[in-house]
Amino acid sequence: MNTIVYIGMDVHKESHTLCCYSYETDKVEYKQTIPADCKLILKYMERVRERYEGEVSFVCGYEAGCLGYSLYHQLVDHEVDCKILAPTTMAITNTNSIKTDRRDAANIARCLAFHTYSEVYVPDEEDNSIKEYIRMRDDQKKMLKSIKQRILAFVLRNGKKFEGTKSYWTIAHVKWLNSLELGGVNDETLKEYLITYEYLVEKIERLDKRIEELASGEKYTEKVKNLGCFLGVKTHTALSMVVEIGDFNRFVKAQKFAGFLGLVPSENSSGDNINRYSITKAGNSHLRRLIVEAAQSYTRGAIGHKSKALKSRQKDCAPEVIAYADKANERLKRKFYRMTLHNGINRNVATTAVARELACFMWGMATGNIA
């Protein structure tokens, strides 16, 4: 007789808390806390195996968190069936306010046994490495935004105000910053700020060129080019979608994909009372931010107009792909203007609604449902 034992693991940087659940005993047992070492998990499994008669197979699982995919790959390399659980999809079996590592591990074990969770997609090594590279680039972008804010605040504290155009960080604005004379050590402070600013600008340009090179690889070029036919979806966003989603077909329909990105409204309904609120913000927050940023492109410009950049991205794509993207671009612009100008809906709410529908169109493009 084959017994399936589900091992729930509450994992941390320094320690792992393990426990087991099986249908035979219908209880969580053999709770133990061990140092964070894959070899010790394998030893734990061998000790548990001795307590059962006949053949024993294991299913291990842990919540997505600080360890990423590292523990998953270590266990899979030892032929262990391992799952990574999406925290927002797990059933909560704790009904009181007591939360401990052992209770969390027990909940994970039960979720594994009764399939009350959604499994996190594990990308292959190439996809994961490119994902990490793109996110590193985005971290540099955040640093650039921060240093810009610091420079503007520092200049304002010293009584200087740019009298040129309303736009900051243009050639004229940067030239003005370099020409300022604040006196004393303040000149050195501003100079150091501007050195950091120029360094980050040049670094981000270099990283963007590298991302373009990565996107031109045989594995990604067609997918990235097709997604780039949408307004606001450039190489950075398209490649991020491809490497982080992997197989778009794992979502049976477009609404499921939008839900994965957390772009669907939250709901609290009972009987005839239907109450919908802001978006759930569940799932992949990085991709959600990129799509909302892309949706900003639909908030301006004439309906049906194509910029030179968009025409360049659509060049050499299949006619049916371009037609599908053009239909989406026109529909989403009309949707935004209708919501804001005719219905008086808040601009940010309308942009989020456009982002949700854009995600659905991107799913259609990636899965070939463009009829």
TORMIMAR-796362 format. One record per residue (C-alpha): residue number from 1; y, z negated, x negated; residue in one letter. Coordinates in nm, 3 decimals. Layout:
# TORMIMAR-796362
seq py pz px type
NUM Y Z X a;
...
//
This chain:
# TORMIMAR-796362
seq py pz px type
1 0.000 0.000 0.000 m;
2 0.345 0.097 -0.132 n;
3 0.621 -0.161 -0.095 t;
4 0.985 -0.057 -0.118 i;
5 1.211 -0.326 -0.262 v;
6 1.588 -0.287 -0.230 y;
7 1.789 -0.446 -0.510 i;
8 2.151 -0.524 -0.435 g;
9 2.372 -0.558 -0.742 m;
10 2.718 -0.712 -0.742 d;
11 2.841 -0.582 -1.076 v;
12 3.128 -0.696 -1.295 h;
13 3.241 -0.629 -1.648 k;
14 3.063 -0.932 -1.796 e;
15 2.785 -1.011 -1.548 s;
16 2.566 -0.869 -1.271 h;
17 2.431 -1.065 -0.974 t;
18 2.102 -0.929 -0.838 l;
19 1.886 -0.997 -0.536 c;
20 1.600 -0.828 -0.347 c;
21 1.524 -0.736 0.012 y;
22 1.205 -0.590 0.159 s;
23 1.092 -0.519 0.514 y;
24 0.776 -0.726 0.458 e;
25 0.953 -1.056 0.406 t;
26 1.270 -0.965 0.599 d;
27 1.478 -1.191 0.379 k;
28 1.691 -1.176 0.066 v;
29 1.526 -1.345 -0.231 e;
30 1.504 -1.370 -0.609 y;
31 1.878 -1.410 -0.656 k;
32 1.982 -1.415 -1.019 q;
33 2.293 -1.367 -1.232 t;
34 2.247 -1.191 -1.566 i;
35 2.473 -1.060 -1.844 p;
36 2.597 -0.704 -1.794 a;
37 2.310 -0.519 -1.961 d;
38 2.097 -0.242 -1.813 c;
39 1.791 -0.359 -2.008 k;
40 1.807 -0.696 -1.833 l;
41 1.810 -0.522 -1.494 i;
42 1.490 -0.340 -1.592 l;
43 1.331 -0.670 -1.698 k;
44 1.434 -0.825 -1.366 y;
45 1.263 -0.540 -1.183 m;
46 0.943 -0.591 -1.380 e;
47 0.940 -0.963 -1.293 r;
48 0.993 -0.882 -0.926 v;
49 0.716 -0.620 -0.937 r;
50 0.466 -0.892 -1.037 e;
51 0.536 -1.081 -0.713 r;
52 0.410 -0.801 -0.488 y;
53 0.063 -0.663 -0.440 e;
54 -0.008 -0.293 -0.476 g;
55 0.246 -0.031 -0.576 e;
56 0.615 -0.121 -0.572 v;
57 0.908 0.119 -0.576 s;
58 1.268 0.012 -0.617 f;
59 1.598 0.134 -0.474 v;
60 1.899 -0.015 -0.652 c;
61 2.261 -0.001 -0.546 g;
62 2.607 -0.128 -0.629 y;
63 2.958 -0.082 -0.495 e;
64 3.187 0.173 -0.652 a;
65 3.420 -0.012 -0.885 g;
66 3.515 -0.080 -1.243 c;
67 3.187 0.047 -1.395 l;
68 3.229 0.395 -1.253 g;
69 2.911 0.600 -1.298 y;
70 2.800 0.441 -1.626 s;
71 2.543 0.197 -1.483 l;
72 2.416 0.466 -1.245 y;
73 2.343 0.704 -1.533 h;
74 2.179 0.429 -1.740 q;
75 1.939 0.343 -1.457 l;
76 1.868 0.705 -1.364 v;
77 1.785 0.777 -1.729 d;
78 1.510 0.515 -1.689 h;
79 1.388 0.689 -1.371 e;
80 1.529 0.423 -1.138 v;
81 1.645 0.531 -0.793 d;
82 2.007 0.415 -0.789 c;
83 2.281 0.452 -0.530 k;
84 2.655 0.393 -0.552 i;
85 2.790 0.263 -0.222 l;
86 3.135 0.347 -0.087 a;
87 3.283 0.001 -0.008 p;
88 3.476 0.115 0.301 t;
89 3.158 0.244 0.467 t;
90 2.935 -0.060 0.417 m;
91 2.828 -0.276 0.711 a;
92 2.955 -0.631 0.673 i;
93 2.682 -0.886 0.739 t;
94 2.893 -1.186 0.637 n;
95 3.039 -1.339 0.951 t;
96 3.211 -1.637 0.790 n;
97 3.489 -1.665 0.534 s;
98 3.265 -1.757 0.240 i;
99 3.249 -1.480 -0.018 k;
100 3.042 -1.510 -0.336 t;
101 2.872 -1.270 -0.574 d;
102 2.532 -1.364 -0.434 r;
103 2.641 -1.300 -0.076 r;
104 2.788 -0.965 -0.182 d;
105 2.464 -0.868 -0.357 a;
106 2.265 -0.967 -0.048 a;
107 2.489 -0.753 0.171 n;
108 2.440 -0.455 -0.061 i;
109 2.060 -0.501 -0.049 a;
110 2.062 -0.502 0.333 r;
111 2.290 -0.198 0.344 c;
112 2.044 -0.013 0.121 l;
113 1.749 -0.111 0.338 a;
114 1.905 -0.017 0.673 f;
115 2.115 0.278 0.544 h;
116 2.440 0.129 0.674 t;
117 2.656 0.288 0.406 y;
118 2.773 0.622 0.268 s;
119 2.669 0.719 -0.081 e;
120 2.932 0.803 -0.342 v;
121 2.903 1.154 -0.482 y;
122 2.818 1.147 -0.852 v;
123 2.965 1.445 -1.040 p;
124 2.791 1.604 -1.335 d;
125 2.910 1.529 -1.687 e;
126 3.142 1.832 -1.713 e;
127 3.309 1.769 -1.376 d;
128 3.355 1.401 -1.454 n;
129 3.508 1.464 -1.797 s;
130 3.759 1.712 -1.651 i;
131 3.838 1.468 -1.370 k;
132 3.917 1.198 -1.628 e;
133 4.135 1.444 -1.823 y;
134 4.337 1.537 -1.514 i;
135 4.384 1.173 -1.417 r;
136 4.499 1.097 -1.771 m;
137 4.759 1.371 -1.732 r;
138 4.870 1.215 -1.402 d;
139 4.911 0.880 -1.577 d;
140 5.148 1.048 -1.824 q;
141 5.341 1.190 -1.527 k;
142 5.382 0.839 -1.386 k;
143 5.511 0.721 -1.724 m;
144 5.762 1.007 -1.726 l;
145 5.883 0.911 -1.379 k;
146 5.923 0.552 -1.491 s;
147 6.122 0.641 -1.804 i;
148 6.352 0.865 -1.597 k;
149 6.427 0.577 -1.363 q;
150 6.493 0.344 -1.656 r;
151 6.735 0.591 -1.818 i;
152 6.930 0.641 -1.496 l;
153 6.949 0.267 -1.434 a;
154 7.059 0.197 -1.794 f;
155 7.335 0.459 -1.781 v;
156 7.458 0.328 -1.446 l;
157 7.470 -0.030 -1.578 r;
158 7.699 0.099 -1.851 n;
159 7.942 0.248 -1.602 g;
160 7.854 0.616 -1.653 k;
161 7.800 0.856 -1.366 k;
162 7.701 1.222 -1.379 f;
163 7.974 1.432 -1.216 e;
164 7.792 1.763 -1.223 g;
165 7.547 1.893 -0.965 t;
166 7.357 1.652 -0.743 k;
167 7.032 1.736 -0.922 s;
168 6.924 1.514 -1.209 y;
169 6.714 1.618 -1.510 w;
170 6.849 1.971 -1.515 t;
171 6.954 2.126 -1.848 i;
172 7.314 2.025 -1.775 a;
173 7.216 1.667 -1.689 h;
174 7.005 1.618 -2.001 v;
175 7.284 1.767 -2.214 k;
176 7.526 1.521 -2.056 w;
177 7.293 1.228 -2.133 l;
178 7.270 1.334 -2.498 n;
179 7.649 1.354 -2.524 s;
180 7.716 1.002 -2.393 l;
181 7.877 0.749 -2.624 e;
182 7.815 0.398 -2.497 l;
183 7.909 0.217 -2.816 g;
184 7.721 -0.020 -3.043 g;
185 7.350 -0.080 -2.995 v;
186 7.364 0.084 -2.652 n;
187 7.378 0.423 -2.823 d;
188 7.054 0.341 -3.006 e;
189 6.893 0.223 -2.683 t;
190 6.981 0.544 -2.498 l;
191 6.864 0.753 -2.792 k;
192 6.524 0.580 -2.795 e;
193 6.491 0.630 -2.420 y;
194 6.566 1.003 -2.455 l;
195 6.320 1.042 -2.742 i;
196 6.049 0.896 -2.519 t;
197 6.156 1.123 -2.233 y;
198 6.140 1.438 -2.447 e;
199 5.806 1.335 -2.595 y;
200 5.651 1.289 -2.249 l;
201 5.794 1.617 -2.118 v;
202 5.644 1.809 -2.411 e;
203 5.314 1.624 -2.381 k;
204 5.279 1.699 -2.010 i;
205 5.351 2.067 -2.075 e;
206 5.075 2.069 -2.336 r;
207 4.831 1.894 -2.101 l;
208 4.912 2.138 -1.820 d;
209 4.832 2.431 -2.048 k;
210 4.499 2.271 -2.132 r;
211 4.424 2.224 -1.760 i;
212 4.493 2.595 -1.708 e;
213 4.240 2.671 -1.983 e;
214 3.979 2.443 -1.825 l;
215 4.034 2.605 -1.484 a;
216 3.968 2.949 -1.632 s;
217 3.610 2.855 -1.718 g;
218 3.335 3.054 -1.547 e;
219 3.226 2.755 -1.339 k;
220 3.569 2.697 -1.185 y;
221 3.780 3.013 -1.200 t;
222 3.687 3.167 -0.864 e;
223 3.702 2.840 -0.669 k;
224 4.036 2.743 -0.821 v;
225 4.183 3.088 -0.764 k;
226 4.078 3.090 -0.398 n;
227 4.222 2.745 -0.330 l;
228 4.540 2.848 -0.511 g;
229 4.608 3.101 -0.233 c;
230 4.740 2.814 -0.021 f;
231 5.106 2.727 -0.041 l;
232 5.165 2.424 -0.268 g;
233 4.813 2.427 -0.415 v;
234 4.848 2.511 -0.782 k;
235 4.591 2.492 -1.060 t;
236 4.623 2.116 -1.110 h;
237 4.554 2.036 -0.743 t;
238 4.286 2.304 -0.699 a;
239 4.089 2.199 -1.007 l;
240 4.112 1.833 -0.908 s;
241 3.963 1.918 -0.569 m;
242 3.680 2.120 -0.722 v;
243 3.570 1.866 -0.985 v;
244 3.606 1.555 -0.766 e;
245 3.449 1.695 -0.449 i;
246 3.177 1.899 -0.618 g;
247 2.982 2.049 -0.329 d;
248 3.208 2.087 -0.024 f;
249 2.902 2.166 0.187 n;
250 2.804 1.798 0.183 r;
251 3.064 1.762 0.459 f;
252 2.915 1.915 0.773 v;
253 3.255 2.002 0.919 k;
254 3.621 2.005 0.823 a;
255 3.703 1.686 1.016 q;
256 3.449 1.494 0.808 k;
257 3.622 1.616 0.493 f;
258 3.963 1.507 0.626 a;
259 3.810 1.168 0.710 g;
260 3.673 1.137 0.356 f;
261 4.029 1.181 0.227 l;
262 4.159 0.915 0.466 g;
263 4.387 1.160 0.648 l;
264 4.259 1.092 1.001 v;
265 4.429 0.840 1.234 p;
266 4.286 0.491 1.260 s;
267 4.178 0.393 1.610 e;
268 4.118 0.078 1.812 n;
269 3.999 0.189 2.155 s;
270 3.800 0.020 2.429 s;
271 3.717 0.160 2.770 g;
272 4.009 0.358 2.906 d;
273 4.248 0.212 2.648 n;
274 4.293 0.453 2.356 i;
275 4.506 0.328 2.068 n;
276 4.559 0.538 1.757 r;
277 4.760 0.426 1.456 y;
278 4.847 0.545 1.105 s;
279 4.594 0.724 0.885 i;
280 4.299 0.524 0.758 t;
281 4.376 0.582 0.387 k;
282 4.003 0.548 0.319 a;
283 3.814 0.747 0.059 g;
284 3.964 0.929 -0.237 n;
285 4.328 0.818 -0.270 s;
286 4.394 1.049 -0.567 h;
287 4.303 1.365 -0.377 l;
288 4.485 1.241 -0.067 r;
289 4.807 1.205 -0.267 r;
290 4.768 1.554 -0.413 l;
291 4.718 1.713 -0.071 i;
292 5.015 1.529 0.078 v;
293 5.226 1.648 -0.215 e;
294 5.103 2.004 -0.155 a;
295 5.194 1.970 0.213 a;
296 5.557 1.915 0.111 q;
297 5.573 2.290 0.039 s;
298 5.534 2.358 0.411 y;
299 5.847 2.159 0.495 t;
300 6.090 2.421 0.367 r;
301 6.138 2.796 0.354 g;
302 6.105 3.077 0.606 a;
303 5.780 3.126 0.797 i;
304 5.577 3.410 0.646 g;
305 5.780 3.427 0.324 h;
306 5.579 3.452 0.000 k;
307 5.730 3.342 -0.329 s;
308 5.662 3.528 -0.651 k;
309 5.449 3.235 -0.770 a;
310 5.230 3.248 -0.458 l;
311 5.190 3.626 -0.485 k;
312 5.086 3.582 -0.847 s;
313 4.822 3.321 -0.754 r;
314 4.684 3.546 -0.479 q;
315 4.657 3.847 -0.710 k;
316 4.300 3.980 -0.756 d;
317 4.163 3.759 -0.474 c;
318 3.948 3.914 -0.202 a;
319 4.146 4.052 0.097 p;
320 3.967 3.820 0.342 e;
321 4.055 3.519 0.127 v;
322 4.423 3.615 0.117 i;
323 4.425 3.680 0.493 a;
324 4.271 3.339 0.562 y;
325 4.522 3.164 0.335 a;
326 4.817 3.356 0.485 d;
327 4.707 3.258 0.835 k;
328 4.689 2.893 0.726 a;
329 5.026 2.904 0.550 n;
330 5.203 3.050 0.854 e;
331 5.030 2.815 1.097 r;
332 5.111 2.502 0.897 l;
333 5.478 2.593 0.856 k;
334 5.508 2.656 1.228 r;
335 5.333 2.325 1.294 k;
336 5.579 2.130 1.078 f;
337 5.888 2.292 1.229 y;
338 5.755 2.248 1.583 r;
339 5.677 1.880 1.525 m;
340 6.010 1.795 1.361 t;
341 6.261 2.027 1.530 l;
342 6.120 2.058 1.881 h;
343 5.927 1.734 1.928 n;
344 6.147 1.507 1.716 g;
345 5.855 1.362 1.520 i;
346 5.931 1.176 1.198 n;
347 5.929 1.405 0.896 r;
348 5.674 1.199 0.700 n;
349 5.441 1.181 1.000 v;
350 5.462 1.558 1.041 a;
351 5.397 1.615 0.670 t;
352 5.085 1.397 0.688 t;
353 4.963 1.592 0.990 a;
354 5.014 1.915 0.797 v;
355 4.823 1.765 0.501 a;
356 4.529 1.681 0.727 r;
357 4.511 2.035 0.861 e;
358 4.559 2.178 0.510 l;
359 4.255 1.976 0.399 a;
360 4.055 2.137 0.682 c;
361 4.163 2.485 0.574 f;
362 4.070 2.405 0.214 m;
363 3.724 2.295 0.330 w;
364 3.689 2.627 0.511 g;
365 3.791 2.819 0.200 m;
366 3.553 2.628 -0.028 a;
367 3.256 2.659 0.207 t;
368 3.313 3.024 0.298 g;
369 3.399 2.950 0.663 n;
370 3.697 3.184 0.669 i;
371 3.609 3.403 0.966 a;
//
